[in-house]
Amino acid sequence: MKKIWLIFKNPLYTKLFFANFTSQMGSVIGVTAFMFFLLDRFANNPFYASVTELMYSLPTLAVFFFVGVMADRMDRQQIAKNCDWICLALTVLLIAAIKTEVIALVFAVLFLRSGVQKFFMPAQSGILQGVLAKDDYTTAAGLNQMVSSLFMLVGNGFGILFYWYLGIYGALAVDAASFLASALLISSCKIPAPVRTPNGSHTIKDLDFKMVARDFKEGMKYILDHKLLLSLLSGFCFFGLVNGGFSVMPIFILKYKLAPHHYEEYSIVLGIVFGSGVMAGSFAASSIAAKFKLLTILVAGLFVSGFFVVISSFTDSIFWFFAALFAAGLGLPFCNIALGGWMPRIVDPKMMGRVQGWITPLMMFAQSLMLGVISVSFPAFLSIEGLFWIVGGALMLVALIYSYLLPKYENGQQEAVRTAG
């Protein structure tokens, strides 16, 4: 706890932390409310709920070529700030699109908003790496995990509550206010130029196709040349499958198997139960992160989570389903904190945007693939239990891959990766 209080004495980190918090809020509440709006409007067709999540992940494939290069070449503070302002405008446009009742237009706006959001994280990650000391990276990763835990705990519940009491338009208005708060917080930061522009000052006119292609290639070469980093990134494809499945399958199993007439109410309880597990795991992982090797924490967390996700599919009892997902939630923070503390230590600050620019498309490609499979195969060909087996199996498979690959490259390479490039 002492390290947490010390890190908040850094005023730049404090503002960036709360900017990240409000920006995430601007995604979770609106998307959750919109999914339940579609489930109400098209009760007999889960296709639209899957497509909503697809509109969140698919845009990555359209912008990934530019995301990392812009985060390394352009002003990172301007990128993060402008992402929030544009998302605010697109949220207002989304409200107008829903009023037209043209579903294709609604999905088009969702696609654009999601595409803009993908530029936020690489820029913000680069800024955080520059304003924190190396010893603070794992603490910051733990705090980010706690924020994610909080959204798991109350985010979906708030989304549903705002939808119930304010309607879809009121929930989206809360979205817009969250993006506004994040933009104002980032605008108020006085970030040193070497952190904002580690590769020198450039304008959008400088980013011609040749520069973008060259930088993108350099980012790929940097990853391929450093086996430890490449091994870590190899698991993100499986994480994408997991994210795609988890975005819809808990609601689907409640609606179509466990509680068809009360799935909305149980969805709130599920969010609290799973979020409580993740929150408890976050505190536990933050407390022991310095006492164990990051590899040990990472593999253990992946295996425990995957095992209990599979177990949760075998019960017809709401109680035991919630108990299994609580246990699965306990393991996830160990993975996230290990990865979040590891990556900034081994990546050159000048390359962080391009490395982050590869992480997101790897995950989102797999997430889009998973959602596409769910859209066309559930429930006609793929059972709800099958979804849980795929997701849990993917987590355990990543644990095995990391157990085999990472020890081969861990010793002696972490510092080499950071100083190379």
N, C-alpha and C positions, 0 to 999 in steps of 0.2 A: 504493500500500500504506500510505503514511503516513496518508492520510485514513481508511482502514479502522481502523487502530489508534486514531486519535483519537476516532472515533465510539464505539468500545467503552469509552472512558473515561467515557462517560455511563452510570451504573449502571442507570437506568431503561430505556434503550434495550437494554442487554445482557440484562436479564431478559425484556423483551418479545420480543427477537429469539429467544431460546431457547424462550420460550413458543410462539411461532409455529412454530418448528422442530418441537417435540414434538407440537403440535396437528396439523400436517400429517402427521407420521408416523402419528398415530392414524387417519388416513384412508387413506393410500396402502397400507400393509401389509395391513390387513384387507380392503379392497376387492379388491386384487390376489389375495390368497389365496382369497377367496370366489368370484371369477370362475373361477379354475382348479378350485376345488371343483365348480362347476357344469359346467364343460367336461368334467371327469372323470365326473361323475354322469349328465350328459345329453350324451354324446359326439357324438351324431348330430343335435343340435338347438342351433345357435348362438343361437337365440331368447332363451334364458334369460340368456346372457352379455350380450346387448344390453339386456335388461330390467334387469339389475343396474345398468348404467351409467345407464339411464333413471331408476331410483330415486334416483340421486345428483343428477341435474340437474332432474328434474320438480318437486320440492318448492319450488323457487324461485318458481314461478308461484303457489304457494299462500300464500307469506309475503312476497313482495316489497313489498306495499302497506305493511307494518309495519316492515320491516327498517331502512330509512334513517331513518324518523321516530323509531324507538326509539333509534337510535345518536346522534341529535341532541338528543333530549329527556330520555332516561334517563341514568343513570350508566354511562358507557362501560366502566369497569373492571368493574362488576358484570355487565354484559351478557357481556363476553368470558369472565369467570370462570365464570358460570353455564352458558354454552354448553358449556364443558369438563365441568363436573360432570354435566350432563344427558346429554351424549354418553357419558360413562363409564357411567351407569346404563343407557342404551339398548344399549350394547355388551354388557353382562351379559345384558340381556333378549334380545338377538339370539342369544347362545349358547343360551339356553333355547329360543328359537323354532326354531333349527336342529335341536335334539334332538327336537322334536315332529314333524319331517319334513313339516310343513304349509307348502308353498312360499308360499302366499298370505300367511300370517302373517309369514314371513321377510321378504318384500318390503315388507310394511306397516311393520315395525320399521325396515328400511333407509330407507324413505321418511321416517319420523319423525326418525331420526337425521340424515339429510341436511338436513331442514328446519331443525333446530336449528343445525346448523353454519353455515347461511347468515347467521346473525346475528353471527358472530364477526368476519369480515373488515371490515365497515363500522365496527364499534366499535374494532377494533384500529388501523385506518388513521387514524381520528380521533385516537386517543391518540398515535400516532407523529408525526403532523403537529404536535401540541402540544409534544412533548418534544424535537424536533429543530430545529436552526437551518435556515433556508432553504437555505444552502449545502450542507447534509448530505443533502438529499432524494435527489439522484442517487446519492450513495454508498450510502444505505440501499436504494435500488432495486436497485443492483448486488449488494448483499449478499443481498437477497431472491431475486434471480435465481440467485445461487450456491446458495442453499438448494434452490430448485426444481431446479437442475441436479443437485445431489447426490441428490435423490430420484429423478430420472430415471436417474441413474447406478446407484444401488444399491437404490432403493425397491422396484421391481418384483422385482428379484432377491431381496431379503430377504423379500418377500411370498411368493415361490415357495419359498424355502428353509425359511421357517417353516412353510409348508403341508406340505412334504415331511417335515420332521423332527418337527414338533409337531402336525401336523394342523390342521384348520380351527379347532378350539377353542383350541389353543395360539396360533395367529396372532392370533385375536381377543383373547386375554388380553394379548398385547403391545400391541394397539390400546388396550385399557382402561388399561394402565399409562402409555401415552403421554398420554392425556387427563388422567390424574391428575397427571402431572408438569407439564403446561401449566397446569392449574388452580392448583397450588401456587405456581408461579412468578408468575402474575398476582396472586394473593392477597398475595404478599410485597411488591408494588410500592407505594410511597407517591407517588401521582400527584396533583398539585395540582388543586384543585376546578375552576378555570377550564378545565382540559384535560378532566377527566372529565365536566363538565356545562357546556359553553360557552353553552348557552341557558338557564341557570338550573336549579334543582333541581325535578324532577318525580317523581311516583310513578306506578305503573301505573294507579291510579284516575283520574289526570288525563288519561290517553290515551283519551278517549272518541272516538266515531266522527267527530265534527265536527273535533276537533283533528287526528286522523290524516289525515282527508281534506284539511284545509286545508294542513297541512305537506307532504303528498304533492304537492298542486297547486303549492305554492311551489317545491318541488324541480324539478318539471317546467318551471315558468315560468323558473326560474333558468337551467336548461340551454338552453331555447329562446331566451332573451334574449342569450346569449353564443355567438356563432357559432363561435369557436375551440373552445370546449368541446363544442358540439354536433357539430362536424366530427370531433373525436377520438372521440366516443362512437358516431358512425355506423358505425365499423369494427368495433365489438364484436359486432354480429350475425354478421359473417363469422367472427370469432374463435370464436364459439360453434359454428358449423358445423365449424370445424377441430378444436376440442376433442372434439366428438361423434365425428367420424370417427377421430381419433387414439386415442381411448380403446379402440377395438376392432380397427381395421383392421390394425395390425402383427401382432397375434396371429392374425387371420383369414388373412392372406396366408401366414404361416408354416404354419398348420395345414392350409389347403386348397390351397396351391400349392407353396410352396418346400420345406417340410420336414414333411410330414404325420405322420411317425413320430417325429420328434424336436423337435416345436415347443416343448415346455416348456424343453428345454435351450437351444435357440436364442433363446427369449424372454429368458432371462437374459443371453445374449451381446448381444442387441439392446439391452437396457436399458443395458448397459455402453457399447456403441458409441455409441448416441444420446446418452446422458448425458455421455459424454466429449466429444462434439461441442458439446453445450450448455455444459459446464463450460469448455472452451477458448474458446468464444465469449463466455462471461461475463467471463473475465479480459481478453480482448481489448476487449470493449465497455466495461468499467469503466476500462480504461487510456486509451481514446481519447474517452470521452464528453465530456470538457471541451474537446477540440480541434476538434470538429465540431458543427454545428448539430444539435439533436435531430431535426429533420425529416429531415435527410439520413440519419442513423443509422436512423431508423424505416423509411423507405421502402426503403433498401438491404437491411435485414434481412428485411423482408417478401418482397421480390422473390426474393432468394437462396433463402430457405427454400421458398417456393412452387415455384420452378423445380426444385429437387432432389427435392421430394416427387413431382412429376409424373414426373421422370426415373426414380425408383426403381421405378415400376410396370412399366417396359418390360424388365426383366431377369428371367431364370430362374436367375441365379446368386446364391447366398447372399452371396458376397463383394461383388459389385457392388451388391447391395441394401443391405448394411450400409454400404458406402462412400458411397452416395447419401444415406442417412439421416444419416450422420455430417456430411456437408456441409450438409444441411438444418438439423441441430441447431446448427451454427455461427452461422446467421443469426438464430435465434429470440431469443437474449439481447439483441441490438441493439434489437429491437422492444420487449421488456419493460422494459429499462432506460430507453429513451427515454420510454415512456409513464409509467413509475413515477416518473421525475424531473420530468416535465412536469405531471402532474395536481396535486400538492400546491402547486405554484407559482401555479396559476391559479384554485384553488378557495378560497373563503372558508371558514375553519375551522368556522364555524357551520353551513355547508351540506355539509360533507364527507360526513356520514352519508347525507344524502338523495341526493347525487350518486352515491356508492358504491351506494346502494340501487337506483339505476337501471341501473348497469353490470351487476350480477349477473343481474337478470332478462332483460336484453337478450341476454346471452351464453347463459344457461341455456335460454331459449326456443328459440334457434337450435340449441343442443346437443340439447335434447329432440326438436326437429323432425328433426334429422339422425339421431338414434338411432331414432326412430320409423320413418323412411324405411328405415333399414338393417334394422330388425326385420322389416318386411313385404316388403322387396324383395330382400334378399340371402339366398341366392344365386339365387332364382328369376328376378328381372328385372334385377338390378344385379350386374355382375361386380366382382371384387375390384379389378381395375385401374380400374374406373369410380370406386370410392371414392377412390382416390389422385388421380385427375384432378379430382374435385370439390374435395377439400381443398386441393390445390396451386393450383388455379385460383382458389379463394376468397382465398388469401393474396396472389396476384399482383394480383387485382382490388382488394383493399384498398390495396395499394401505389399503384395508379393513382388510386384515389379520393383518398387522402391527398395525392398529388402535385398534384392539381388543386385540392382544397379548402383545405388548410392554409395555403399561401402567401398566400391571399387575406385570411386573418384573423390571421396570426401577428404581424405587426408592429403594435405599439402596443396590443394587446388583452390580453396576458397579465396585466399588472398591473391592468388595468381589471376583468378578471373576478374577480380575487382581492379587490379592494376593494369591489366592488359587492355587492348582495344584502343 
